[in-house]
Amino acid sequence: MKVPLLDLTAQYEQLKDQIEPAVLKQMAAQAFVLGPTVENFENNIARYCQVKHAIGMSSGTDALLCALMAFDIGPGDEVIVPTFTFFATAGVVARLGATPVFADIDPLTYNISPDSLADKITDNTRAIIPVHLYGQMAPMTEIMDIARKYELKVIEDACQSIGARQFGQCTGEFGDCSALSFYPSKNLSGFGDGGMLLCQDDELARKFRYLRMHGEDKRYYHSMVGGNFRLDALQAVVLDIKLKYLDSWAAGRQKNAALYDELLAGVTQVRTPFIARDNVSVYNQYVIRAERRDELKEFLTAQQIGNNIYYPVPLHLQECFSTLGGKSGDCPVAEQACKEVLALPVYPELSPEQIRFVADQIKEFYKK
Ligand SMILES: *Cc1c(COP(=O)(O)O)cnc(C)c1O
């Protein structure tokens, strides 16, 4: 039996009768960038995420970059990010000439640790980018308490967590704004790159809209320096159709996760994901902690079971950030996680038989 880590064709088969005519119609209209199709999708995302404003962006990375630009983050400023995340979270900070400051994580959820975060605050700290990793939200109550105390901006990196809930609230309802990604491996995935910024504040939303158009407030009149961060209409067509299925796909992922939890419960060498109280995870990834992780990875790969390590190297130890002086031992919890985490297939179209096969192979491996 073959079990890929992600099988986008399974999802496409389900929707192609809707997507293909809609894409052809958009092509016939020859309207490609922003416009009413994107606006309609933005309105539907805003409603889905329970926020006032949604602004279509060219990627999750550009959404994060645009948010930092809107808050005038630049040289001399420090922005605190978790060290255990996708590179983009910190890359955008460095690109603006500001300094990413790396905080350690919670050993159970892998999300930023509020204690470590509080330790990193200096007079130069301007913002925090909490990441909602693997589909579970970071502890926003604690993070917002710290942010209010030190008057810091909070940009939620929700690229892996559209649809997640904490105390019944969505991403974007806590921080100043929130960034989504529609990269093909995310829960709501386009046919290429795409992203979105969410916020509640009218003035901030206006700024985001200007910044994504080179800071243009009237055609060829620029009040700010922005970039080209616009969402394509063809992507909006595809994403708007998929949005209607997002909740049922999240339910499929949750069901798959529950089955893994049950099947792996007795395997002492493996720890299944921990979901904190009052949180609903959308399981962008199902990540176990495993003894002899690298051997297990090799074994599963040989059995044609897809798997991956998110992430093998914490950001404070990345070569490009070596000038910041990060060293081994600075963030021990994240460093340990990098050695032990392994993502298993969890996409909604998986069959229970496939999940049983994966769990059986993991048990088989630890018998040796
Ligand atoms: C995917 C991802 C991003 C970047 O999104 P892109 O759309 O690929 O630019 C940023 N942060 C996290 C945590 C992500 O998973």
The ligand as an SDF file (V2000), in Angstrom:
LIG
                    3D

 15 15  0  0  0  0  0  0  0  0999 V2000
    3.6060   28.4680    4.4900 C   0  0  0  0  0  0  0  0  0  0  0  0
    4.0310   29.3240    5.6000 C   0  0  0  0  0  0  0  0  0  0  0  0
    4.4150   30.6590    5.4100 C   0  0  0  0  0  0  0  0  0  0  0  0
    4.5930   31.2750    4.0580 C   0  0  0  0  0  0  0  0  0  0  0  0
    3.5250   31.1870    3.2080 O   0  0  0  0  0  0  0  0  0  0  0  0
    3.7770   31.2270    1.6140 P   0  0  0  0  0  0  0  0  0  0  0  0
    2.4080   31.3810    1.0610 O   0  0  0  0  0  0  0  0  0  0  0  0
    4.4270   29.9320    1.2440 O   0  0  0  0  0  0  0  0  0  0  0  0
    4.6440   32.3910    1.3210 O   0  0  0  0  0  0  0  0  0  0  0  0
    4.7250   31.4170    6.5190 C   0  0  0  0  0  0  0  0  0  0  0  0
    4.6650   30.9060    7.7510 N   0  0  0  0  0  0  0  0  0  0  0  0
    4.3150   29.6300    7.9890 C   0  0  0  0  0  0  0  0  0  0  0  0
    4.2460   29.1420    9.3900 C   0  0  0  0  0  0  0  0  0  0  0  0
    3.9920   28.8010    6.9150 C   0  0  0  0  0  0  0  0  0  0  0  0
    3.6530   27.5200    7.1630 O   0  0  0  0  0  0  0  0  0  0  0  0
  1  2  1  0
  2  3  1  0
  2 14  2  0
  3  4  1  0
  3 10  2  0
  4  5  1  0
  5  6  1  0
  6  7  2  0
  6  8  1  0
  6  9  1  0
 10 11  1  0
 11 12  2  0
 12 13  1  0
 12 14  1  0
 14 15  1  0
M  END
$$$$
